[in-house]
């Protein structure tokens, strides 16, 4: 972010309202750190997702409630300070019980984060794509978490997304609908409906019976051929490309490091990597140096 010219950031709530009024989908991408968030903003994404999967992986640790709320918050805050687009923070299960949720909301709100997504798994949780069994919290207990989150927030623009893992756990459409309806009744501002099927049919079936009660957010990791224009026609509010950046980074770094070792020099990769000057630009080094002259 330019140190001498910080624009007022739009909250995620206001961004989503604008997108819905335009009949468009908010496009969000996962980022584990500030640099990747700056690149996402430069590419034109509407918001970034402070992904617990990516943040954990950047520490070479599993996405299994290993890191603490403080560590996830620090990463999300670094991201938000670097960009002028909203951050949606992936806060897993809220880091524990109701008091943990209340503490989380206050801390994230104080850090300038305008949206969080809480999932209905039991703490500690494991990444949705690992294994086949993911125990879910009782509906009433999770609704209590949502109510606590909404009662704790101080800024009316703060946005709480309730994420259901019903499809992930193989519980089917009726359970997904029951849970999401209950979560909206409890005060959630939107629902995130997650599926790991290789087609988007579970999501399409959900939308067909949802009746537009609240915005729906999706994460098309395993059904990548779903075009954003078709999502808009169906009424999807937000799409999160949650981990493609991390996966691309792993591919690029693995290839780059291997070629350097194999060839004993870097000539062959120089036309595939950015010059050092580009890194200076992303760091806003010129603008920071100008502060020395004021």
VOBA-1610 file (N, C-alpha, C; in pm, whole numbers, padded with zeros to 5 digits, always signed):
BEGIN
Unk+00084-00118+00000Unk+00000+00000+00000Unk+00088+00124+00000Unk+00046+00225-00077Unk+00125+00348-00083Unk+00116+00419+00051Unk+00227+00447+00117Unk+00223+00502+00252Unk+00165+00642+00261Unk+00174+00720+00152Unk+00129+00857+00160Unk-00008+00877+00097Unk-00070+00772+00052Unk-00198+00788-00019Unk-00285+00665+00006Unk-00344+00659+00122Unk-00426+00545+00158Unk-00573+00580+00134Unk-00639+00510+00044Unk-00779+00534+00016Unk-00865+00469+00123Unk-00987+00520+00138Unk-01080+00457+00230Unk-01126+00325+00170Unk-01114+00219+00247Unk-01147+00086+00199Unk-01297+00061+00211Unk-01353-00003+00110Unk-01492-00044+00114Unk-01504-00171+00197Unk-01605-00180+00283Unk-01626-00302+00359Unk-01676-00412+00266Unk-01660-00537+00310Unk-01711-00646+00228Unk-01862-00638+00212Unk-01933-00594+00316Unk-02078-00580+00306Unk-02116-00484+00194Unk-02049-00370+00190Unk-02081-00270+00088Unk-02041-00320-00051Unk-01928-00388-00059Unk-01885-00446-00186Unk-01989-00545-00238Unk-02035-00632-00149Unk-02132-00733-00191Unk-02263-00670-00232Unk-02306-00569-00160Unk-02430-00498-00196Unk-02419-00438-00336Unk-02304-00380-00365Unk-02282-00321-00497Unk-02286-00427-00605Unk-02219-00541-00580Unk-02216-00648-00679Unk-02355-00706-00702Unk-02430-00726-00595Unk-02565-00782-00608Unk-02655-00686-00686Unk-02640-00556-00663Unk-02719-00456-00736Unk-02687-00459-00885Unk-02563-00494-00917Unk-02521-00501-01058Unk-02551-00637-01120Unk-02600-00730-01040Unk-02624-00866-01089Unk-02495-00939-01118Unk-02390-00902-01047Unk-02257-00959-01071Unk-02215-01044-00951Unk-02106-01119-00969Unk-02051-01204-00866Unk-01924-01138-00812Unk-01912-01132-00679Unk-01788-01084-00619Unk-01681-01191-00635Unk-01568-01154-00692Unk-01459-01248-00719Unk-01352-01233-00612Unk-01325-01341-00543Unk-01234-01340-00428Unk-01128-01449-00450Unk-01004-01422-00408Unk-00898-01520-00425Unk-00823-01538-00292Unk-00780-01660-00267Unk-00708-01692-00145Unk-00568-01635-00146Unk-00527-01579-00031Unk-00393-01524-00017Unk-00339-01556+00122Unk-00217-01608+00133Unk-00161-01638+00265Unk-00080-01524+00324Unk-00049-01423+00243Unk+00038-01316+00291Unk+00013-01187+00215Unk+00078-01082+00260Unk+00054-00950+00203Unk+00095-00940+00057Unk+00209-00998+00021Unk+00257-00987-00117Unk+00158-01051-00215Unk+00108-01169-00182Unk+00011-01233-00272Unk-00119-01153-00278Unk-00155-01086-00169Unk-00275-01002-00169Unk-00257-00881-00260Unk-00138-00822-00257Unk-00109-00709-00346Unk-00120-00752-00493Unk-00070-00870-00523Unk-00081-00922-00660Unk-00227-00947-00697Unk-00305-00997-00602Unk-00448-01022-00627Unk-00521-00892-00655Unk-00492-00791-00576Unk-00555-00661-00598Unk-00514-00605-00734Unk-00387-00619-00767Unk-00340-00571-00897Unk-00404-00643-01014Unk-00437-00770-00995Unk-00501-00847-01101Unk-00647-00809-01119Unk-00706-00744-01019Unk-00843-00698-01031Unk-00946-00770-00947Unk-00903-00855-00853Unk-00999-00923-00767Unk-01069-00823-00676Unk-01194-00856-00642Unk-01275-00766-00560Unk-01238-00771-00413Unk-01191-00887-00368Unk-01157-00907-00226Unk-01060-01023-00218Unk-01002-01043-00101Unk-00913-01157-00081Unk-00961-01239+00038Unk-00928-01366+00034Unk-00966-01465+00135Unk-00841-01500+00213Unk-00841-01464+00342Unk-00728-01500+00428Unk-00746-01646+00467Unk-00699-01733+00382Unk-00727-01876+00388Unk-00648-01945+00499Unk-00719-02016+00587Unk-00647-02089+00691Unk-00561-02200+00632Unk-00606-02258+00521Unk-00528-02361+00452Unk-00397-02303+00401Unk-00405-02189+00334Unk-00285-02129+00277Unk-00194-02071+00385Unk-00252-02009+00486Unk-00170-01954+00594Unk-00096-02065+00667Unk-00166-02176+00694Unk-00101-02292+00757Unk+00008-02348+00669Unk-00022-02365+00541Unk+00075-02423+00448Unk+00198-02334+00435Unk+00180-02203+00442Unk+00294-02112+00431Unk+00388-02127+00549Unk+00338-02187+00657Unk+00421-02219+00773Unk+00464-02365+00771Unk+00430-02436+00664Unk+00457-02579+00650Unk+00394-02659+00764Unk+00270-02618+00798Unk+00193-02684+00902Unk+00057-02723+00847Unk-00006-02826+00903Unk-00136-02870+00851Unk-00249-02776+00888Unk-00350-02774+00803Unk-00472-02698+00829Unk-00561-02784+00918Unk-00526-02790+01046Unk-00592-02881+01139Unk-00600-02819+01278Unk-00631-02688+01282Unk-00642-02615+01409Unk-00511-02620+01488Unk-00399-02621+01416Unk-00268-02622+01481Unk-00226-02479+01519Unk-00239-02387+01424Unk-00207-02248+01454Unk-00313-02188+01547Unk-00276-02085+01618Unk-00368-02018+01709Unk-00442-01905+01638Unk-00547-01855+01703Unk-00618-01740+01649Unk-00523-01622+01630Unk-00433-01601+01725Unk-00339-01489+01718Unk-00254-01497+01592Unk-00212-01617+01556Unk-00128-01634+01437Unk-00208-01611+01309Unk-00330-01664+01305Unk-00414-01640+01187Unk-00451-01492+01175Unk-00480-01429+01288Unk-00515-01287+01287Unk-00399-01202+01238Unk-00278-01233+01283Unk-00161-01156+01240Unk-00145-01163+01088Unk-00166-01283+01031Unk-00154-01298+00886Unk-00263-01219+00814Unk-00387-01227+00863Unk-00497-01154+00800Unk-00477-01004+00810Unk-00425-00960+00922Unk-00402-00817+00942Unk-00291-00767+00849Unk-00187-00846+00831Unk-00082-00810+00736Unk-00139-00793+00596Unk-00228-00884+00560Unk-00292-00878+00429Unk-00375-00751+00417Unk-00459-00725+00517Unk-00548-00610+00507Unk-00473-00478+00503Unk-00362-00469+00575Unk-00283-00346+00574Unk-00218-00320+00439Unk-00202-00425+00359Unk-00129-00411+00233Unk-00219-00375+00115Unk-00351-00389+00130Unk-00441-00370+00016Unk-00558-00279+00054Unk-00625-00229-00048Unk-00743-00145-00029Unk-00871-00218-00071Unk-00866-00348-00080Unk-00986-00428-00102Unk-01013-00508+00025Unk-01137-00549+00047Unk-01170-00616+00173Unk-01106-00754+00184Unk-01081-00791+00308Unk-01037-00926+00342Unk-01154-01001+00405Unk-01179-01123+00356Unk-01269-01215+00426Unk-01178-01312+00499Unk-01186-01314+00630Unk-01098-01399+00708Unk-01163-01535+00732Unk-01090-01638+00696Unk-01130-01776+00724Unk-01093-01804+00869Unk-01194-01810+00957Unk-01166-01826+01100Unk-01204-01966+01150Unk-01208-02061+01057Unk-01234-02201+01093Unk-01361-02212+01178Unk-01351-02272+01295Unk-01468-02293+01381Unk-01491-02178+01479Unk-01414-02072+01465Unk-01421-01963+01561Unk-01323-01981+01675Unk-01236-02083+01660Unk-01126-02109+01754Unk-01172-02160+01891Unk-01288-02225+01894Unk-01332-02284+02020Unk-01480-02265+02042Unk-01519-02233+02167Unk-01659-02215+02203Unk-01707-02072+02184Unk-01820-02041+02247Unk-01883-01912+02226Unk-01796-01794+02272Unk-01727-01811+02384Unk-01641-01702+02430Unk-01524-01680+02336Unk-01474-01788+02278Unk-01367-01775+02178Unk-01417-01699+02056Unk-01541-01726+02017Unk-01600-01657+01902Unk-01613-01508+01932Unk-01661-01476+02052Unk-01675-01335+02090Unk-01539-01264+02087Unk-01438-01330+02140Unk-01302-01273+02140Unk-01252-01256+01997Unk-01279-01356+01913Unk-01236-01350+01773Unk-01299-01231+01703Unk-01428-01211+01719Unk-01496-01101+01651Unk-01437-00967+01694Unk-01416-00948+01822Unk-01361-00821+01869Unk-01220-00797+01815Unk-01139-00901+01814Unk-01001-00885+01769Unk-00994-00861+01619Unk-01072-00934+01541Unk-01070-00915+01396Unk-01129-00780+01359Unk-01235-00741+01427Unk-01296-00611+01399Unk-01197-00499+01433Unk-01130-00510+01545Unk-01031-00409+01584Unk-00915-00402+01485Unk-00887-00513+01418Unk-00778-00518+01321Unk-00818-00463+01184Unk-00943-00424+01169Unk-00988-00368+01042Unk-01042-00469+00943Unk-01057-00593+00987Unk-01116-00696+00901Unk-01267-00679+00903Unk-01331-00675+00787Unk-01474-00645+00782Unk-01562-00767+00761Unk-01502-00887+00742Unk-01583-01007+00721Unk-01507-01129+00770Unk-01580-01221+00833Unk-01523-01348+00875Unk-01617-01460+00834Unk-01560-01578+00814Unk-01639-01697+00780Unk-01613-01804+00885Unk-01721-01848+00951Unk-01713-01950+01056Unk-01777-02078+01004Unk-01714-02191+01023Unk-01768-02318+00974Unk-01826-02402+01087Unk-01917-02490+01050Unk-01994-02565+01150Unk-01934-02700+01187Unk-01802-02711+01174Unk-01735-02831+01223Unk-01707-02821+01373Unk-01673-02935+01432Unk-01633-02939+01571Unk-01485-02905+01582Unk-01451-02820+01680Unk-01311-02785+01705Unk-01243-02898+01783Unk-01118-02936+01749Unk-01037-02892+01635Unk-01085-02957+01506Unk-01062-02888+01399Unk-01110-02936+01269Unk-00992-02972+01178Unk-01025-03043+01069Unk-00925-03078+00968Unk-00975-03026+00834Unk-00884-02994+00745Unk-00920-02943+00613Unk-01024-03031+00546Unk-01117-02967+00476Unk-01230-03036+00416Unk-01192-03142+00315Unk-01077-03126+00251Unk-01038-03220+00146Unk-00950-03333+00197Unk-00932-03340+00327Unk-00852-03449+00385Unk-00944-03545+00457Unk-00941-03671+00414Unk-01025-03771+00479Unk-01170-03759+00436Unk-01253-03842+00497Unk-01393-03847+00456Unk-01491-03815+00568Unk-01445-03811+00692Unk-01535-03788+00804Unk-01500-03658+00873Unk-01598-03567+00877Unk-01578-03437+00939Unk-01698-03409+01028Unk-01685-03434+01156Unk-01797-03420+01248Unk-01843-03274+01256Unk-01975-03256+01252Unk-02033-03123+01257Unk-02090-03093+01394Unk-02085-02966+01429Unk-02144-02921+01554Unk-02295-02929+01544Unk-02361-02955+01656Unk-02507-02953+01661Unk-02560-02819+01608Unk-02670-02823+01536Unk-02724-02702+01473Unk-02747-02592+01576Unk-02810-02625+01687Unk-02839-02523+01789Unk-02711-02463+01845Unk-02610-02547+01864Unk-02483-02496+01917Unk-02416-02402+01818Unk-02422-02436+01690Unk-02359-02346+01593Unk-02440-02217+01579Unk-02572-02227+01585Unk-02654-02106+01581Unk-02620-02015+01698Unk-02590-02074+01813Unk-02549-01995+01928Unk-02420-01919+01899Unk-02326-01985+01830Unk-02202-01917+01791Unk-02232-01797+01700Unk-02323-01816+01606Unk-02358-01708+01514Unk-02419-01591+01592Unk-02510-01621+01682Unk-02574-01514+01761Unk-02470-01440+01844Unk-02378-01513+01903Unk-02273-01448+01982Unk-02189-01357+01893Unk-02153-01405+01775Unk-02073-01324+01683Unk-02146-01194+01647Unk-02272-01204+01614Unk-02348-01086+01573Unk-02374-00992+01691Unk-02394-01048+01810Unk-02416-00964+01927Unk-02288-00895+01973Unk-02174-00953+01939Unk-02046-00897+01982Unk-01999-00784+01891Unk-02030-00792+01763Unk-01979-00691+01670Unk-02026-00552+01710Unk-01941-00454+01684Unk-01973-00316+01719Unk-02005-00233+01595Unk-01944-00269+01484Unk-01967-00197+01359Unk-02076-00270+01281Unk-02179-00198+01242Unk-02292-00262+01173Unk-02254-00320+01037Unk-02139-00276+00982Unk-02098-00330+00852Unk-02026-00464+00863Unk-01987-00503+00986Unk-01916-00629+01004Unk-02002-00744+00954Unk-01941-00836+00879Unk-02015-00936+00801Unk-01975-01075+00848Unk-02074-01154+00890Unk-02049-01288+00939Unk-02105-01391+00841Unk-02017-01471+00786Unk-02054-01578+00692Unk-02061-01710+00769Unk-02172-01780+00755Unk-02186-01913+00815Unk-02158-02018+00707Unk-02058-02097+00731Unk-02017-02198+00634Unk-02062-02337+00680Unk-02136-02406+00594Unk-02177-02541+00629Unk-02092-02643+00554Unk-02055-02747+00627Unk-01981-02859+00572Unk-02070-02982+00555Unk-02200-02959+00542Unk-02294-03070+00529Unk-02264-03155+00406Unk-02241-03093+00293Unk-02208-03169+00172Unk-02072-03238+00187Unk-01977-03170+00247Unk-01845-03229+00269Unk-01857-03358+00349Unk-01951-03360+00444Unk-01968-03475+00530Unk-02068-03576+00475Unk-02113-03554+00349Unk-02202-03650+00284Unk-02342-03653+00341Unk-02388-03542+00401Unk-02519-03542+00467Unk-02634-03504+00375Unk-02604-03456+00256Unk-02709-03435+00157Unk-02774-03298+00160Unk-02861-03277+00062Unk-02922-03147+00037Unk-03014-03103+00150Unk-03099-03192+00198Unk-03196-03152+00301Unk-03125-03101+00427Unk-03018-03168+00466Unk-02943-03125+00585Unk-02874-02991+00558Unk-02815-02975+00439Unk-02751-02848+00405Unk-02850-02734+00412Unk-02970-02755+00359Unk-03073-02651+00362Unk-03120-02624+00505Unk-03141-02730+00581Unk-03185-02713+00719Unk-03084-02629+00797Unk-02957-02663+00782Unk-02854-02591+00854Unk-02845-02445+00808Unk-02842-02422+00681Unk-02826-02285+00632Unk-02946-02198+00667Unk-03065-02253+00661Unk-03184-02177+00702Unk-03175-02139+00850Unk-03131-02234+00932Unk-03116-02206+01075Unk-03010-02100+01099Unk-02902-02103+01023Unk-02794-02008+01042Unk-02838-01866+01007Unk-02917-01853+00901Unk-02968-01721+00865Unk-03067-01672+00970Unk-03150-01762+01019Unk-03243-01725+01127Unk-03167-01677+01250Unk-03047-01732+01273Unk-02966-01694+01388Unk-02894-01561+01368Unk-02897-01509+01245Unk-02838-01377+01220Unk-02723-01372+01123Unk-02681-01486+01067Unk-02570-01485+00971Unk-02606-01397+00852Unk-02506-01330+00797Unk-02527-01239+00684Unk-02524-01309+00550Unk-02463-01426+00544Unk-02453-01504+00420Unk-02418-01647+00457Unk-02434-01737+00361Unk-02393-01876+00383Unk-02288-01913+00279Unk-02192-01992+00324Unk-02093-02050+00234Unk-02123-02199+00226Unk-02154-02246+00106Unk-02192-02386+00086Unk-02078-02454+00014Unk-02018-02551+00081Unk-01895-02614+00033Unk-01925-02755-00015Unk-01864-02792-00128Unk-01879-02928-00182Unk-01745-02973-00237Unk-01717-03102-00225Unk-01594-03155-00285Unk-01624-03257-00394Unk-01746-03252-00446Unk-01778-03333-00563Unk-01706-03279-00686Unk-01693-03362-00788Unk-01624-03318-00909Unk-01715-03243-01005Unk-01841-03225-00968Unk-01932-03141-01047Unk-01998-03043-00951Unk-02063-02942-01009Unk-02128-02840-00928Unk-02273-02872-00895Unk-02315-02996-00917Unk-02457-03029-00907Unk-02513-03008-00766Unk-02435-03040-00663Unk-02485-03018-00527Unk-02517-02871-00503Unk-02433-02784-00554Unk-02455-02640-00535Unk-02576-02594-00616Unk-02588-02642-00738Unk-02703-02606-00821Unk-02833-02651-00755Unk-02833-02773-00701Unk-02952-02824-00632Unk-02985-02738-00510Unk-02881-02697-00438Unk-02902-02612-00320Unk-02966-02480-00360Unk-02910-02414-00460Unk-02963-02285-00505Unk-03107-02299-00550Unk-03139-02410-00613Unk-03275-02432-00663Unk-03380-02433-00553Unk-03340-02466-00433Unk-03435-02471-00322Unk-03409-02366-00214Unk-03311-02280-00235Unk-03272-02183-00134Unk-03366-02062-00128Unk-03425-02028-00239Unk-03524-01920-00249Unk-03464-01783-00214Unk-03336-01769-00234Unk-03273-01638-00221Unk-03280-01577-00083Unk-03279-01657+00021Unk-03294-01605+00158Unk-03178-01515+00200Unk-03060-01543+00148Unk-02941-01466+00183Unk-02836-01495+00077Unk-02731-01411+00067Unk-02626-01436-00032Unk-02560-01572-00011Unk-02527-01637-00122Unk-02459-01767-00120Unk-02319-01751-00175Unk-02223-01804-00101Unk-02081-01801-00139Unk-02037-01943-00170Unk-01959-01960-00274Unk-01912-02093-00312Unk-01760-02094-00329Unk-01703-02216-00322Unk-01559-02236-00337Unk-01539-02351-00436Unk-01525-02321-00566Unk-01525-02427-00668Unk-01390-02494-00690Unk-01331-02546-00583Unk-01199-02608-00594Unk-01203-02735-00678Unk-01306-02816-00662Unk-01311-02946-00730Unk-01400-02946-00853Unk-01461-02835-00882Unk-01539-02823-01006Unk-01496-02694-01078Unk-01372-02693-01128Unk-01311-02570-01179Unk-01366-02521-01312Unk-01449-02601-01378Unk-01499-02561-01510Unk-01624-02475-01503Unk-01668-02437-01385Unk-01788-02356-01371Unk-01752-02210-01397Unk-01805-02153-01504Unk-01771-02017-01543Unk-01845-01917-01455Unk-01779-01807-01423Unk-01836-01708-01333Unk-01964-01647-01391Unk-01975-01636-01523Unk-02098-01582-01582Unk-02217-01673-01555Unk-02194-01803-01556Unk-02301-01897-01526Unk-02337-01894-01377Unk-02238-01867-01292Unk-02267-01849-01150Unk-02360-01730-01130Unk-02332-01621-01201Unk-02413-01501-01188Unk-02557-01527-01230Unk-02576-01601-01338Unk-02711-01633-01384Unk-02788-01712-01281Unk-02718-01794-01205Unk-02782-01877-01104Unk-02809-01800-00974Unk-02743-01684-00959Unk-02764-01604-00839Unk-02658-01619-00733Unk-02545-01682-00767Unk-02434-01691-00673Unk-02384-01551-00641Unk-02360-01521-00513Unk-02317-01387-00474Unk-02167-01369-00482Unk-02093-01473-00440Unk-01947-01461-00429Unk-01882-01593-00464Unk-01774-01587-00538Unk-01693-01706-00564Unk-01555-01685-00505Unk-01507-01785-00432Unk-01375-01779-00372Unk-01284-01883-00437Unk-01180-01838-00504Unk-01077-01927-00557Unk-00973-01942-00446Unk-00996-02041-00361Unk-00937-02040-00227Unk-00790-02082-00221Unk-00744-02163-00313Unk-00610-02219-00297Unk-00530-02228-00426Unk-00583-02175-00535Unk-00513-02187-00664Unk-00381-02111-00663Unk-00377-01997-00594Unk-00252-01921-00589Unk-00142-01997-00518Unk-00175-02058-00407Unk-00076-02138-00333Unk-00027-02255-00417Unk-00118-02322-00484Unk-00080-02438-00565Unk+00007-02396-00682Unk-00022-02280-00740Unk+00062-02229-00849Unk+00201-02192-00798Unk+00206-02136-00678Unk+00335-02100-00619Unk+00421-02223-00597Unk+00361-02329-00545Unk+00437-02453-00522Unk+00493-02507-00653Unk+00410-02505-00757Unk+00457-02553-00888Unk+00573-02469-00939Unk+00557-02337-00933Unk+00660-02247-00987Unk+00790-02257-00909Unk+00781-02259-00776Unk+00903-02266-00696Unk+00973-02400-00712Unk+00894-02508-00716Unk+00956-02640-00731Unk+01032-02648-00862Unk+00971-02599-00969Unk+01036-02603-01100Unk+01160-02513-01102Unk+01148-02393-01047Unk+01259-02299-01048Unk+01379-02353-00969Unk+01353-02402-00849Unk+01462-02453-00766Unk+01530-02574-00830Unk+01449-02662-00890Unk+01506-02781-00953Unk+01595-02744-01070Unk+01550-02648-01152Unk+01627-02610-01270Unk+01759-02543-01231Unk+01757-02464-01126Unk+01881-02400-01082Unk+01984-02506-01044Unk+01941-02605-00969Unk+02033-02710-00927Unk+02079-02796-01044Unk+01987-02830-01132Unk+02020-02917-01244Unk+02117-02850-01340Unk+02100-02720-01366Unk+02177-02652-01468Unk+02298-02577-01412Unk+02302-02559-01279Unk+02417-02495-01219Unk+02427-02346-01247Unk+02324-02288-01303Unk+02319-02144-01329Unk+02172-02106-01346Unk+02143-01977-01355Unk+02002-01933-01361Unk+01961-01877-01497Unk+02050-01890-01596Unk+02022-01831-01728Unk+01888-01877-01785Unk+01858-02005-01775Unk+01739-02060-01839Unk+01608-02013-01777Unk+01614-01965-01654Unk+01489-01924-01590Unk+01471-01772-01586Unk+01573-01698-01628Unk+01566-01553-01612Unk+01449-01490-01688Unk+01413-01550-01803Unk+01301-01492-01878Unk+01165-01537-01824Unk+01165-01619-01719Unk+01040-01666-01658Unk+01017-01607-01520Unk+01111-01529-01470Unk+01096-01467-01339Unk+01104-01316-01353Unk+01039-01246-01262Unk+01036-01100-01272Unk+01171-01042-01234Unk+01205-00925-01288Unk+01329-00859-01247Unk+01317-00806-01105Unk+01428-00783-01041Unk+01428-00732-00905Unk+01351-00600-00895Unk+01355-00521-01001Unk+01284-00393-01001Unk+01135-00411-00976Unk+01078-00520-01027Unk+00936-00545-01006Unk+00906-00569-00857Unk+00997-00633-00788Unk+00980-00655-00644Unk+00984-00521-00571Unk+01074-00432-00614Unk+01078-00298-00554Unk+00943-00228-00570Unk+00883-00244-00688Unk+00752-00181-00714Unk+00645-00237-00621Unk+00646-00368-00603Unk+00546-00431-00517Unk+00567-00392-00371Unk+00690-00361-00336Unk+00720-00315-00200Unk+00693-00165-00182Unk+00663-00095-00294Unk+00644+00050-00292Unk+00768+00120-00235Unk+00884+00067-00273Unk+01009+00118-00217Unk+01028+00267-00247Unk+00996+00308-00369Unk+01014+00449-00407Unk+00931+00540-00317Unk+00806+00500-00294Unk+00717+00582-00212Unk+00765+00587-00066Unk+00814+00475-00016Unk+00868+00474+00120Unk+00992+00559+00133Unk+01078+00555+00031Unk+01201+00635+00037Unk+01168+00784+00035Unk+01059+00820-00032Unk+01021+00960-00038Unk+00984+01016+00099Unk+00942+00926+00190Unk+00908+00970+00324Unk+01029+01025+00397Unk+01149+00982+00358Unk+01271+01031+00422Unk+01295+01178+00389Unk+01232+01226+00282Unk+01258+01362+00235Unk+01151+01460+00283Unk+01055+01414+00359Unk+00948+01505+00403Unk+00980+01565+00538
//
